Amino acid sequence: MKVVTPSSANHTDTQWHDETTVLHGDAALACDSSVVAPIQYSATFRADTPADFADMANMPRPPAFYTRYGNPVHKRVEAILAELEGTETALLMASGMGAISTTVLSLVSRGDHVIAQKRHYMSTSKLFEEVLPRFGVEVSIVDQTDLAAMAAAIRPETRLIMLETPVNPTLSLTDLAAVAAMARPRNIITIADNTFASPLNQKPHALGIDIVVHSATKYFGGHHDITAGAVCCSAAHAELIWKMHVTLGSVLSPMDAWLLLRGLRTLPLRLERINANALALAGWLENQPRIERVFYPGLASHPQHDLALRQMKGFGAVIAFSIKGGFDMTSQFVASLKLATHAVSLGGVETLIVHTAAMWAGTMTEAQMQSAGIEANFVRMSVGVEHIEDLKADLGSALAALEHA
C-alpha cells in the first residue's frame, strides 16, 4: 500500500487563501477518484508484506496502521488545519481538552515551572491549578492583560506558557506577539488556545506562538454534532505530542473526523456571516436600556479594542453581556428567548446562549467564579447565521419582558 507521510500532506508550491485551503488543502491525500473524501471506518489496516508492516508499525504518526495511531481521514483534516494555522503539521484528537491535556503533559516533567493565565476555560484552569501540581509541576497564575506580571513570573525552570485569547467567557485578550517575544529567547514553549477566534480571525503562529490548540467541536465542526480537538505545531513537537496521544488515547472516530472535514469545507462562509452578525448584534445590545455592559473585542468600548485590531482579522461569534437586575432577571431573560437556544458550546450555525453563573455554579466555587470574572448577571452568547433582524427581535422581546417583571 502507498503510505503518505504527514510531512507530504500539505501543498508547497502554491499559497492559497483560506477559502481555497478548506476545499483543496487535503488534495494530496486523496486515495481514489471520488470528489468527496471517503470515510475509512477501520480500526486496523492491512499490510501487503512483512516489510510494509514493519514500516507501518514503526513510522511516527502512520496514516494507516491502527486508528489510535492515526487514520487516513484524520490526515486529511490535519493537512487543512496545518495550512490554516500556518504550522508544519497538525494532530487531531477526540476533544479540545484532550488536545490541551495531551499537549501539556507531553512537554512538562516534575520540577518544571509553567505559567498560565488568570482566566482560562474552566477545565484548562483545573488542569493547571489542580492536576499539574499533583505531579510536581509548579504553576504560576498571571493576569494575562498584565505583560509586566507575565515577564516577572518567568524563572530559569519555566518550561511553557499557556495562553488563551479571547478568553472564555469574559473575552479579555492576551497580547500574543508580546508574550512570544519574551518567551522565545528563553526557549520557553508557548501554547495558545485559538478556539474563540479560529485561524480565519487570528493566526497565533504568525505572531510567534509555537503551538496552537483548538476545540474543533466549535467553528471547525460548525454544526454542534461532534466533539473534537486539534493541535497545530512543528513536526518535532507533533512527534512528542503524538507519542503521549498514543498512550493517553484521546482518539477521534473516523466518522467524527469525516464530519469535521465536511464542516471545514464551509468554515469561511459560516464565519463571514457569524462575524458580521456578532458585531452588529453587539453594537445593538450596547444601546438597549436593560443591558448593563457588553463585552466584545470588535466594539470600541472593549478595553483592549486596539489590541484586537492588531492581532485579529475578525472578532468571532461570542458576545458576553450583563443584564440589569441581577441573577433572577438574567435567568428570566434567558428563559424568555425563543430563537436563541439555551445550550453550551459556540461557533455553530445556531445561536446559543447560557447564563454563565447558573451553568458553572455546580462546578466552580464562588471564589473561582469571581476570579474568572463571572458575575451573577453575566450572559454568554454564541451568535449563529440566522438573519440579524430575527436575532434582534428575539433578544428585544426577551428584554422587553423584563420591564413587566
KOLTI-65793 format. One record per residue (C-alpha): residue in three letters; x, y, z. Coordinates in steps of 0.05 Angstrom, whole numbers, plus 5000, padded with zeros to 4 digits. Layout:
BEGIN
ALAXYZ
...
This chain:
BEGIN
MET500050005000
LYS502250724987
VAL503951085052
VAL503351835052
THR507452135108
PRO504852735148
SER510253195121
SER507753085049
ALA500553245065
ASN500653985051
HIS501554324984
THR508154704980
ASP508155034911
THR502155494919
GLN500055954975
TRP492455914976
HIS487456355012
ASP483756035070
GLU477455965028
THR481255524979
THR485255155031
VAL479054865065
LEU476854564999
HIS483454334969
GLY488554315025
ASP487853565032
ALA488153404957
ALA494953074962
LEU491852545008
ALA486252334960
CYS486251564956
ASP481351474898
SER477451864846
SER471552064890
VAL470152804896
VAL468152724969
ALA473152415016
PRO471151705037
ILE470251505110
GLN475550985124
TYR471950655182
SER477150145202
ALA480550055269
THR486449685237
PHE489749665169
ARG492749105127
ALA499949085104
ASP501848755038
THR508448475062
PRO512148375128
ALA516748945108
ASP510849405097
PHE508049205164
ALA514649365198
ASP514750045164
MET507550185186
ALA508749955258
ASN515050375267
MET513351015229
PRO511651615273
ARG504451815262
PRO502751285209
PRO496651455167
ALA494250735164
PHE496450225217
TYR491650265277
THR486750845285
ARG489351025354
TYR495851185318
GLY492351545260
ASN487251455206
PRO487151695133
VAL481152145148
HIS484952455206
LYS490752615159
ARG486152995111
VAL483553435167
GLU490453535196
ALA493153765128
ILE487754315124
LEU488654535196
ALA496154595190
GLU495255025128
LEU490155475162
GLU494555585223
GLY500955635183
THR504555075220
GLU508554485194
THR503353985215
ALA497353845260
LEU494553295304
LEU487253105312
MET484352875379
ALA477652705409
SER476353365445
GLY479254055457
MET481253855528
GLY484253215501
ALA488653645456
ILE490554135511
SER491953605565
THR495853155518
THR500053725493
VAL501753995562
LEU503253305592
SER507853145534
LEU512153765547
VAL512853825623
SER516153405677
ARG516953415752
GLY520854035772
ASP518654455713
HIS515155115721
VAL509555355676
ILE505555995671
ALA498156015658
GLN493156585652
LYS488656815708
ARG482856695662
HIS482156065621
TYR476755575601
MET474655245665
SER477654555651
THR484154865627
SER484555235694
LYS483454585731
LEU488954245692
PHE493954785713
GLU491454935783
GLU489654225807
VAL492553685762
LEU499653905745
PRO501654075818
ARG499953355837
PHE505653125791
GLY510853615816
VAL509954155764
GLU509654855794
VAL504655335763
SER504356095766
ILE497556415750
VAL498357105719
ASP493457645696
GLN494057575621
THR492858315609
ASP499058505651
LEU505258385609
ALA509858615664
ALA506958095711
MET507857565657
ALA515157745649
ALA516257765724
ALA513457055731
ILE518756755686
ARG524056335721
PRO530155945697
GLU526055305703
THR519955575664
ARG518355075611
LEU512055345578
ILE506855895578
MET499555735565
LEU495356275533
GLU488056355511
THR485256945472
PRO479857165470
VAL478756845537
ASN472556445557
PRO467756745578
THR469757475591
LEU473157595523
SER479257935551
LEU485357885505
THR492557675511
ASP497958015470
LEU500657415433
ALA506457755398
ALA508958075463
VAL508757415502
ALA512057045445
ALA517657565443
MET519157475517
ALA518756715514
ARG522656525452
PRO529556805471
ARG528956395536
ASN526955755499
ILE520255755533
ILE514855395493
THR508455805482
ILE501655485472
ALA495555885451
ASP488355645453
ASN485455965389
THR478455665396
PHE474656305407
ALA477856645347
SER479256095295
PRO485156155247
LEU480856555199
ASN480457115251
GLN487157035285
LYS493656665269
PRO497756585333
HIS503456215299
ALA504656815253
LEU505257235317
GLY510756785344
ILE506756255383
ASP509755555380
ILE503555115388
VAL496255275373
VAL490654855402
HIS483254835387
SER476754545409
ALA474954325338
THR467954205364
LYS466554945355
TYR467755325290
PHE471254755253
GLY465554265262
GLY460554825258
HIS454054435268
HIS454054235342
ASP454353495325
ILE461453265342
THR466853365395
ALA474053415371
GLY480653745386
ALA486753965346
VAL493954145358
CYS497754545305
CYS505354575312
SER512154385285
ALA513753675264
ALA518553605323
HIS513253805374
ALA508053385338
GLU512152755346
LEU512852865421
ILE505453025429
TRP503452425385
LYS507351945430
MET503452195490
HIS497052175450
VAL498151435434
THR498951305508
LEU493051715532
GLY488551505475
SER484352125462
VAL482351845394
LEU477352155346
SER472951655309
PRO473551635233
MET466251845227
ASP467152455270
ALA473552625232
TRP469652595168
LEU464153045196
LEU469653525218
LEU472553515147
ARG465753665119
GLY464754235168
LEU471454545149
ARG469254595076
THR464255145095
LEU468255485151
PRO469756135114
LEU462556215091
ARG459756095160
LEU464856525196
GLU463957125150
ARG456457135168
ILE457856995242
ASN462957555247
ALA458158045215
ASN452257835257
ALA456057855323
LEU459058545311
ALA452258825291
LEU448758495350
ALA454058725400
GLY453159445377
TRP445659385381
LEU445959095452
GLU450159685476
ASN444160135462
GLN438959725499
PRO436860025566
ARG436459355603
ILE443659185585
GLU448859385636
ARG455059245596
VAL457258895532
PHE463958545523
TYR466158435451
PRO473158555422
GLY470258875360
LEU467059445398
ALA470860085411
SER468460035483
HIS472459395494
PRO478459585539
GLN483159215492
HIS480059415426
ASP486659685399
LEU489959015412
ALA484158655378
LEU485259075316
ARG492658905316
GLN492158155323
MET485157965298
LYS482158005228
GLY475157875254
PHE472257825324
GLY468457175327
ALA461656925349
VAL461857035424
ILE458757635458
ALA458557705533
PHE453858195567
SER450658335634
ILE443358445649
LYS440958985697
GLY437358665756
GLY442058115778
PHE441557355776
ASP433957285775
MET432857785719
THR438357465679
SER435156775687
GLN428457055665
PHE431557375604
VAL434856735581
ALA428456335594
SER424456835551
LEU428556735488
LYS425256345431
LEU430356355376
ALA436956335414
THR437855635442
HIS439555545516
ALA445555085508
VAL453155065517
SER458455105463
LEU459755615408
GLY461655715336
GLY455955325303
VAL450555535256
GLU445255625311
THR445556185362
LEU446755915432
ILE446256275499
VAL447956105571
HIS447156445638
THR454356315659
ALA453456385734
ALA447955865733
MET451855395687
TRP458155385728
ALA455355445798
GLY455754695809
THR462954615785
MET466355255809
THR466755575877
GLU464456295887
ALA471756495892
GLN473456145827
MET467656475791
GLN469857165817
SER476957025795
ALA474356835726
GLY470357475722
ILE463557125722
GLU458357575753
ALA451357355774
ASN448257745716
PHE453157515663
VAL450857215596
ARG455056885542
MET452056845472
SER454856505411
VAL451856835350
GLY449856395292
VAL448056505219
GLU440656695228
HIS438257345198
ILE440657925242
GLU433758245247
ASP430657595273
LEU436157555326
LYS434858275347
ALA427358145351
ASP428357535395
LEU433157885443
GLY428858515442
SER422558125462
ALA426257795520
LEU428958465544
ALA422158795538
ALA419158245581
LEU423658465638
GLU420259135640
HIS413958785665
ALA417358325714
